Amino acid sequence: MGTQNLRLELSRDLIDVESIRMNEQQKIDSKKEIEERRRRGQFATPIDLADEITAYGLSVLSTDDISFLEPAVGTGAFISALLRNCKDKYISKCIGYEIDKQYFDVASSLWSYHGFEMKNLDFTMQNPSGKQVNLLISNPPYVRHHYITVEEKTRLNKLVYNEVGINISGLAGLYSYFMLLSHKWLAPGAVSGWLIPSEFMDVNYGEALKEYLLNHVRLLRIHRYDPQNSQFNDALVSSAVVWFINEKCEDDYEVEFTFGGTHTLPQKRKLVRKSVLSSERKWTRFPEQDVRSTDMQRITQLGDYFDIKRGLATGDNNFFILTKEQIEERGLDMSFFIPILPSPRKLKTDEVLSDKMGIPQIDTPYFLLRCSLPEDEIKEKSPALWSYLQTGKDTTAKKYLCKSRRLWYMQENRTATPFLCSYMGRSSESRSPFRFILNHSDAVATNSYLMLYPKPGLERLIAENTALLNKVWDILCSIGNKSIENEGRVYGGGLKKIEPKELAKVPCQELDFLC
Ligand SMILES: C[S@@+](CC[C@H](N)C(=O)[O-])C[C@H]1O[C@@H](n2cnc3c(N)ncnc32)[C@H](O)[C@@H]1O
C-alpha cells in the first residue's frame, strides 16, 4: 500500500487510533512499578505536546517527502502526531525502535500494519541500513546515570566517541547517548527535535551535548517549558525541546531561545548568538536574562572568598547517622562518631550554637559514624560496632556509593565550617529555598547542604576577629534570592537547586568592603 493512500485512509480513523493508543499506554503504565519506568525512562509524551512539537518540526522541514525516525518510539505518540500533522507531505519511510516488548506490541499493532517499520530492538545497537532520514523527533529515555551499569556506559561512550569524536561524561543520562548516536541516521540537512530534560543546559555533564549542538550541527531553537508546570508529573523533570539541522556551520548565527507558555505560543523569546553560547556556561539564563555583561567577570563572586563543596554523601543516612540514644541503645562507642547537622527541613534555627564539646545545641543532635579501620580490627576493638556493621552488609553496603568505596562504611574526611547553605527547596512567600546557616559547632553536614569554607585570606581575618563571623553571615543572608536563583536551576514542579560551582558564581560585592 502506498504511504500516501495510507495517510488518506488513516485520516478517517486517526482520532480512534489515538484513543486506542492512549488507552493501551495507560494500561501498561499503570501495571508497571515507577522504579521500573525510571530504569527504562518510560514516561510517554502527552499527545498535545507531541502534536505541537511535531507541527513545528514539519514547518521547518524544507521537503514534502518525509523519511522519519523515532529511536525510542514507545507506543508511538510522535507517529500519531506526525500522521495527523503532515497535511500534504508524503511519508516515504517511518522507522521506530522500542526496547520494551509491551510498548512495542502496541506500536507494532497500531503502526506496522500500514507498512511502517517498528522494531523491538535496542536503538543504541543499531546502524542505519540504506537511506538516512530527514526528520527525527523523539522523547528519548532520560534514565539517570545511576541506573546505567559501568559496562554499558563504557560501551556507549566508545560508540559515541568513534562516531562523533565526543567524550560523554559518566554522569550523563541515557538521552545524551541517544542524541549523539542518532547522528549517523541523519541525512544532510535533516531536521532533528528532542524533548529532553533541560538540565544539560547548565551542568558539567551537559558539555558533550553542547559541544555537539554548537560544533557538529546547526542549533536552531531551544524551547524550555516552565518548570512550575511540569510536563511529566511522574518524572519530576523540567523539559526542553532542542531543535537542530544536520549541517555544519562555522559562521556565527542566531539561535532562538523560548520559554514558558506552549511550544507554539511561548511567553518569552530571545535570539542568542552561537558565539555567546560557546562561552556561556548556563544556557537557561536565556531567554529571560540578557547576555552576561563582561563586567560581570570583575564583580566579586562568592567563589572569590569561599571554597564551596557539597556536604557529605554518606551512602545511606539512615544507617550511618544516629541519635545519641540510638548509639547508646546499640552499645556503640561514641569515639567512632562525629556530630552532623540534621537536614535543613529538620533544622529549626539558622544559627547553630555549640556546647563545649562542639556538639550543636539543637533539639536532637545527630552523629555520623566515621571509622576507617578495617573490619577485622573493628571486630577486635569494638565488637558492638562490628555487629552493627554486619546488619548493613546486605543492604547499605550494596548501595551505589558504598559499593564504590575501599571500605564500604568509610566516610570522606571532612571538617566543619561556619557557613552552610541549604542547596534545594521550593520557595514560599515566607521562606527562600536557599538558607544560609551560621554554624558555631563542630558538626559537619550531609549533601543536603553546601559547605562554604572561607579561603585563607578570609579565614585569617575571622581568626583574628571572630565578630566577623556574624558580619559575613549577615552579608550572605542579604544576597537576594533572585541572584542565587539566576545561577541555580529549577526542576519540574518548581523545585530549585544550586550546585557548588553555581553558588560560587553568585555576585557578592559586599564582602570586598569587609576584607
Ligand atoms: C520517554 S519514553 C518516550 C516514548 C515515546 N517516544 C513517547 O514520546 O511517548 C522512552 C521510551 O524509550 C524506550 N527505550 C528505553 N531504552 C531504549 C533503547 N535502548 N532502545 C530503544 N528504546 C528504548 C522506553 O521503553 C520508552 O518507551
The ligand as a Gaussian input file, in Angstrom:
#p B3LYP/6-31G(d) Opt

LIG

0 1
 C       10.493000       8.748000      27.402000
 S        9.790000       7.310000      26.689000
 C        9.053000       8.027000      25.285000
 C        8.211000       7.141000      24.466000
 C        7.660000       7.823000      23.229000
 N        8.728000       8.321000      22.397000
 C        6.774000       8.987000      23.594000
 O        7.137000      10.095000      23.278000
 O        5.735000       8.789000      24.210000
 C       11.221000       6.474000      26.112000
 C       10.983000       5.108000      25.528000
 O       12.258000       4.576000      25.154000
 C       12.269000       3.176000      25.388000
 N       13.676000       2.754000      25.488000
 C       14.480000       2.768000      26.572000
 N       15.708000       2.342000      26.258000
 C       15.680000       2.062000      24.929000
 C       16.646000       1.581000      23.989000
 N       17.901000       1.340000      24.392000
 N       16.281000       1.412000      22.711000
 C       15.005000       1.687000      22.303000
 N       14.045000       2.125000      23.142000
 C       14.377000       2.322000      24.423000
 C       11.468000       3.051000      26.677000
 O       10.974000       1.734000      26.849000
 C       10.377000       4.089000      26.464000
 O        9.259000       3.527000      25.867000

